[in-house]
Amino acid sequence: MAEEINYASVVFKNKTNSRREAQKEEEIVYDEVKVPQKKAEQAAEGLLAEQKATNKCCNYQVMACCLGIFCVILLSGTIVITSVISVNNNKLTAENQQLENLTKEYNVSEMKIKKLTAENQQLNTTNQQLGTNLTDLNNTLSSENERLRRAKDNQTVIIGNLTKKYNVSEIKIKKLTAENQQLNTTNQQLNTQNDNLKEQIRNINNNVTVAQQIIDAYCPIKDGNRQCKPCPDGWLHNRSSCYAINDPDTAGQTTWEEAQENCRGKNSDLAVIVNVDEKKFISDNSWKSSGDKGYWIGLRAEAGKWKWIDGSDLAE
């Protein structure tokens, strides 16, 4: 039986983005002519084998794709787990550090508590000792008050109490210490009085010396007799006053204060002019400087007013 021959036509069209090329279509036509059965079976078997190989290759590709996806998922999970572990590890480290700090603070607090407890015990012991000492002192003061009360009433009781308390060394030491302090105070007072007396004696001697100098100045001894005169040697006498005229050169001239100090050294003061006659006497006996009579008198300005050194105001 003659085999049927089938023909098949396949047309391939090329498409491009260009409009001109799109208008032209090149057709490629393949004609298939059915061959005999044996050749067709061989061709079918070859096509089936090729299809199986293609399917097998596709299966491998699917498996490779699944394996890649699985690896990506596994890697993502590993990263997430690692991140979680790292966060938890950091948190645990912080908690451990906090716990360590709390432990240190607790240890410090324990040490402080122990120290404060020891100090409290020491203070309690000290307070107890102070309380005991205070009680003893109160008892001692009570006994002393009683002794003094009895001493007021009867001298014999005082002597008896003093005899009984003679062996109490602390009371005796305190009493002797107080007496010693009193004696030291008295001794210091006596030394002060002695120093004051010595100073007074020195002042008296100085005054006597000054008085003797004044006497010798006013009443010098001549030919074995003391002859008194109104003013010392070198001084000018006018009425009831004596005047010393200091006439230095220009280099030896002084200020008002220096002149007053010089007069004080001679047991006198700068002159206080009380009338016209005294003014004329001083003016006539003063020296001339640059054509003017220049000299210091006991007059100066205080708070805008002219005052004499005796405190009186300058009168016109």
C-alpha positions as CSV (number, residue, x, y, z in Angstrom):
1,M,0.0,0.0,0.0
2,A,1.4,3.2,-1.0
3,E,2.3,5.5,2.0
4,E,0.6,8.8,2.1
5,I,2.9,11.7,1.6
6,N,2.1,14.9,3.5
7,Y,3.5,18.3,2.9
8,A,3.9,21.0,5.4
9,S,4.9,24.6,4.9
10,V,6.6,26.8,7.5
11,V,6.9,30.5,7.0
12,F,9.3,32.7,9.1
13,K,8.8,36.4,9.1
14,N,11.4,38.9,10.3
15,K,10.0,42.0,12.2
16,T,12.1,45.0,13.0
17,N,11.3,48.4,14.7
18,S,11.8,50.3,11.5
19,R,8.6,51.0,9.6
20,R,10.3,50.6,6.2
21,E,11.6,47.2,7.1
22,A,8.3,46.3,8.6
23,Q,6.7,46.8,5.2
24,K,9.0,44.3,3.7
25,E,8.6,40.8,4.8
26,E,10.9,38.0,3.8
27,E,9.3,34.7,3.9
28,I,11.3,31.6,4.4
29,V,9.4,28.5,3.4
30,Y,10.3,25.0,4.4
31,D,8.7,22.1,2.7
32,E,8.4,18.8,4.3
33,V,7.9,15.6,2.4
34,K,6.8,12.5,4.2
35,V,9.4,9.8,3.9
36,P,8.8,6.2,4.2
37,Q,7.6,4.6,7.6
38,K,11.0,3.4,8.7
39,K,12.7,6.6,8.3
40,A,9.8,8.3,10.0
41,E,10.1,6.0,13.0
42,Q,13.8,6.7,13.2
43,A,13.1,10.3,13.0
44,A,10.5,10.0,15.7
45,E,12.8,8.1,18.0
46,G,15.5,10.7,17.5
47,L,13.0,13.4,18.2
48,L,11.8,11.6,21.3
49,A,15.4,11.1,22.6
50,E,16.1,14.7,21.9
51,Q,12.9,15.7,23.8
52,K,13.9,13.5,26.7
53,A,17.3,15.0,26.8
54,T,15.7,18.4,26.7
55,N,13.3,17.5,29.5
56,K,16.1,16.1,31.6
57,C,18.1,19.3,31.1
58,C,15.1,21.3,32.1
59,N,14.7,19.2,35.3
60,Y,18.4,19.9,36.1
61,Q,17.8,23.6,35.6
62,V,14.7,23.5,37.9
63,M,16.7,21.6,40.5
64,A,19.6,24.0,40.3
65,C,17.2,27.0,40.5
66,C,15.5,25.5,43.6
67,L,18.9,24.7,45.1
68,G,19.9,28.4,44.5
69,I,16.7,29.7,46.1
70,F,17.2,27.3,49.0
71,C,20.8,28.6,49.5
72,V,19.6,32.2,49.3
73,I,16.9,31.5,51.9
74,L,19.4,29.6,54.1
75,L,21.9,32.5,53.8
76,S,19.2,35.0,54.7
77,G,18.1,32.9,57.7
78,T,21.8,32.6,58.8
79,I,22.2,36.4,58.5
80,V,19.0,37.0,60.5
81,I,19.9,34.5,63.1
82,T,23.5,35.9,63.3
83,S,22.0,39.4,63.7
84,V,19.6,38.3,66.5
85,I,22.4,36.4,68.2
86,S,24.7,39.5,68.0
87,V,21.9,41.8,69.4
88,N,21.2,39.3,72.2
89,N,24.9,39.0,72.8
90,N,25.3,42.8,73.1
91,K,22.3,42.9,75.3
92,L,23.6,40.1,77.5
93,T,27.0,41.9,77.6
94,A,25.3,45.1,78.7
95,E,23.3,43.3,81.3
96,N,26.5,41.5,82.5
97,Q,28.3,44.9,82.8
98,Q,25.3,46.4,84.6
99,L,25.3,43.4,86.9
100,E,29.0,43.8,87.5
101,N,28.6,47.5,88.3
102,L,25.7,46.7,90.6
103,T,27.9,44.1,92.3
104,K,30.7,46.6,92.8
105,E,28.3,49.2,94.1
106,Y,26.8,46.5,96.4
107,N,30.3,45.6,97.7
108,V,31.1,49.3,98.2
109,S,27.8,49.7,100.1
110,E,28.6,46.6,102.2
111,M,32.0,48.1,103.0
112,K,30.5,51.4,103.9
113,I,27.8,49.7,106.1
114,K,30.5,47.7,107.9
115,K,32.6,50.9,108.4
116,L,29.6,52.8,109.6
117,T,28.6,49.9,111.9
118,A,32.1,49.9,113.3
119,E,32.0,53.7,113.8
120,N,28.6,53.5,115.4
121,Q,29.9,50.8,117.8
122,Q,32.9,53.0,118.5
123,L,30.6,56.0,119.1
124,N,28.4,53.9,121.3
125,T,31.4,52.8,123.3
126,T,32.6,56.4,123.5
127,N,29.2,57.6,124.6
128,Q,29.1,55.0,127.2
129,Q,32.5,56.0,128.5
130,L,31.5,59.7,128.4
131,G,28.3,58.8,130.2
132,T,30.3,57.0,132.8
133,N,32.7,59.8,133.1
134,L,29.8,62.3,133.3
135,T,28.2,60.3,136.0
136,D,31.5,60.2,137.9
137,L,31.9,63.9,137.5
138,N,28.4,64.5,138.6
139,N,29.0,62.3,141.6
140,T,32.2,64.2,142.3
141,L,30.5,67.5,142.0
142,S,27.7,66.4,144.2
143,S,30.3,65.3,146.8
144,E,32.1,68.6,146.5
145,N,28.9,70.6,146.9
146,E,28.1,68.5,149.9
147,R,31.6,69.1,151.3
148,L,31.3,72.8,150.8
149,R,27.9,72.9,152.5
150,R,29.3,71.0,155.4
151,A,32.3,73.3,155.4
152,K,29.9,76.2,155.9
153,D,28.3,74.6,158.8
154,N,31.2,73.2,160.8
155,Q,34.9,73.7,160.5
156,T,35.5,70.3,162.1
157,V,33.5,68.6,159.3
158,I,35.6,70.4,156.7
159,I,38.8,69.1,158.3
160,G,37.3,65.6,158.4
161,N,36.2,65.7,154.8
162,L,39.6,67.0,153.7
163,T,41.3,64.2,155.6
164,K,39.0,61.6,154.0
165,K,39.6,63.0,150.5
166,Y,43.3,63.4,151.0
167,N,43.9,60.0,149.3
168,V,41.8,60.9,146.3
169,S,44.6,61.9,144.0
170,E,42.6,63.2,141.1
171,I,40.8,65.7,143.2
172,K,44.0,66.8,144.9
173,I,45.7,67.1,141.5
174,K,42.9,69.2,140.1
175,K,42.9,71.4,143.1
176,L,46.7,71.8,143.0
177,T,46.5,72.5,139.3
178,A,43.9,75.2,139.8
179,E,46.1,76.7,142.6
180,N,49.1,76.5,140.4
181,Q,47.3,78.3,137.6
182,Q,46.2,81.0,140.1
183,L,49.7,81.4,141.3
184,N,50.9,81.7,137.7
185,T,48.3,84.4,137.1
186,T,49.3,86.2,140.3
187,N,53.0,85.8,139.4
188,Q,52.2,87.3,135.9
189,Q,50.3,90.2,137.6
190,L,53.2,90.8,139.9
191,N,55.7,90.7,137.0
192,T,53.5,93.2,135.2
193,Q,53.3,95.4,138.2
194,N,57.1,95.1,138.6
195,D,57.6,96.1,135.0
196,N,55.2,99.0,135.5
197,L,57.1,100.1,138.6
198,K,60.4,99.8,136.7
199,E,59.0,101.9,133.9
200,Q,57.7,104.5,136.4
201,I,61.1,104.5,138.0
202,R,62.8,105.0,134.7
203,N,60.3,107.8,133.9
204,I,60.9,109.4,137.2
205,N,64.7,109.2,136.7
206,N,64.3,110.7,133.2
207,N,62.1,113.4,134.7
208,V,64.6,114.0,137.4
209,T,67.3,114.1,134.8
210,V,65.3,116.5,132.7
211,A,64.4,118.6,135.7
212,Q,68.1,118.6,136.8
213,Q,69.0,119.7,133.3
214,I,66.4,122.5,133.4
215,I,67.7,123.5,136.8
216,D,71.2,123.5,135.6
217,A,70.2,125.4,132.5
218,Y,68.2,128.1,134.5
219,C,70.3,127.9,137.6
220,P,73.9,127.1,136.8
221,I,76.5,126.7,139.5
222,K,79.1,129.4,139.5
223,D,81.8,129.6,142.2
224,G,80.1,126.9,144.2
225,N,76.8,128.7,144.3
226,R,73.8,128.1,142.2
227,Q,72.6,131.3,140.5
228,C,69.3,131.2,138.8
229,K,68.3,133.3,135.7
230,P,65.1,133.5,133.8
231,C,66.3,131.8,130.6
232,P,68.9,129.2,129.7
233,D,72.1,130.3,128.0
234,G,71.5,131.4,124.4
235,W,67.8,132.1,125.0
236,L,66.3,135.6,124.9
237,H,64.1,136.8,127.7
238,N,61.0,138.9,127.2
239,R,58.6,139.6,130.0
240,S,57.6,136.1,131.3
241,S,58.8,134.0,128.2
242,C,62.1,132.8,126.9
243,Y,62.8,132.6,123.1
244,A,65.4,130.5,121.3
245,I,66.2,131.9,117.8
246,N,67.4,129.2,115.4
247,D,69.3,130.9,112.6
248,P,70.6,128.1,110.2
249,D,71.9,128.6,106.8
250,T,69.8,127.8,103.7
251,A,70.7,124.1,103.7
252,G,69.7,123.8,107.4
253,Q,66.3,125.4,107.1
254,T,63.4,123.1,108.0
255,T,59.6,122.8,107.6
256,W,57.1,123.9,110.1
257,E,56.7,120.3,111.5
258,E,60.5,119.9,111.8
259,A,60.8,123.3,113.6
260,Q,58.0,122.3,116.0
261,E,59.8,119.0,116.7
262,N,63.0,120.8,117.3
263,C,61.3,123.0,119.9
264,R,59.7,119.9,121.6
265,G,63.3,118.6,122.0
266,K,64.0,121.7,124.0
267,N,60.9,121.3,126.2
268,S,59.1,124.2,124.4
269,D,56.9,125.0,121.5
270,L,56.8,127.4,118.6
271,A,55.9,130.9,119.8
272,V,52.2,131.8,120.3
273,I,51.9,135.6,119.8
274,V,49.4,137.1,122.2
275,N,50.0,140.8,121.7
276,V,51.6,143.4,119.6
277,D,54.6,143.8,121.8
278,E,55.5,140.1,121.6
279,K,55.0,140.2,117.8
280,K,57.4,143.2,117.6
281,F,59.9,141.5,119.8
282,I,59.9,138.3,117.7
283,S,60.0,140.3,114.5
284,D,62.9,142.4,115.6
285,N,65.0,139.4,116.7
286,S,64.3,137.2,113.6
287,W,66.7,136.9,110.7
288,K,66.2,138.2,107.1
289,S,65.9,135.8,104.1
290,S,65.9,137.2,100.5
291,G,65.0,140.6,101.9
292,D,62.0,139.3,103.9
293,K,61.8,138.3,107.5
294,G,61.1,134.6,107.5
295,Y,60.5,132.4,110.5
296,W,58.1,129.8,111.9
297,I,55.7,130.6,114.7
298,G,53.0,128.4,116.4
299,L,50.3,129.2,113.8
300,R,48.9,126.9,111.2
301,A,45.8,126.2,109.1
302,E,43.4,123.5,110.3
303,A,40.1,122.8,108.4
304,G,40.4,126.1,106.6
305,K,41.0,128.1,109.8
306,W,44.2,129.6,111.3
307,K,44.8,128.2,114.8
308,W,47.6,128.6,117.3
309,I,49.2,125.4,118.6
310,D,47.5,125.9,122.0
311,G,44.1,125.5,120.2
312,S,43.0,129.1,120.1
313,D,41.8,130.8,116.9
314,L,43.8,133.6,115.2
315,A,42.3,136.9,116.2
316,E,42.5,140.0,114.0
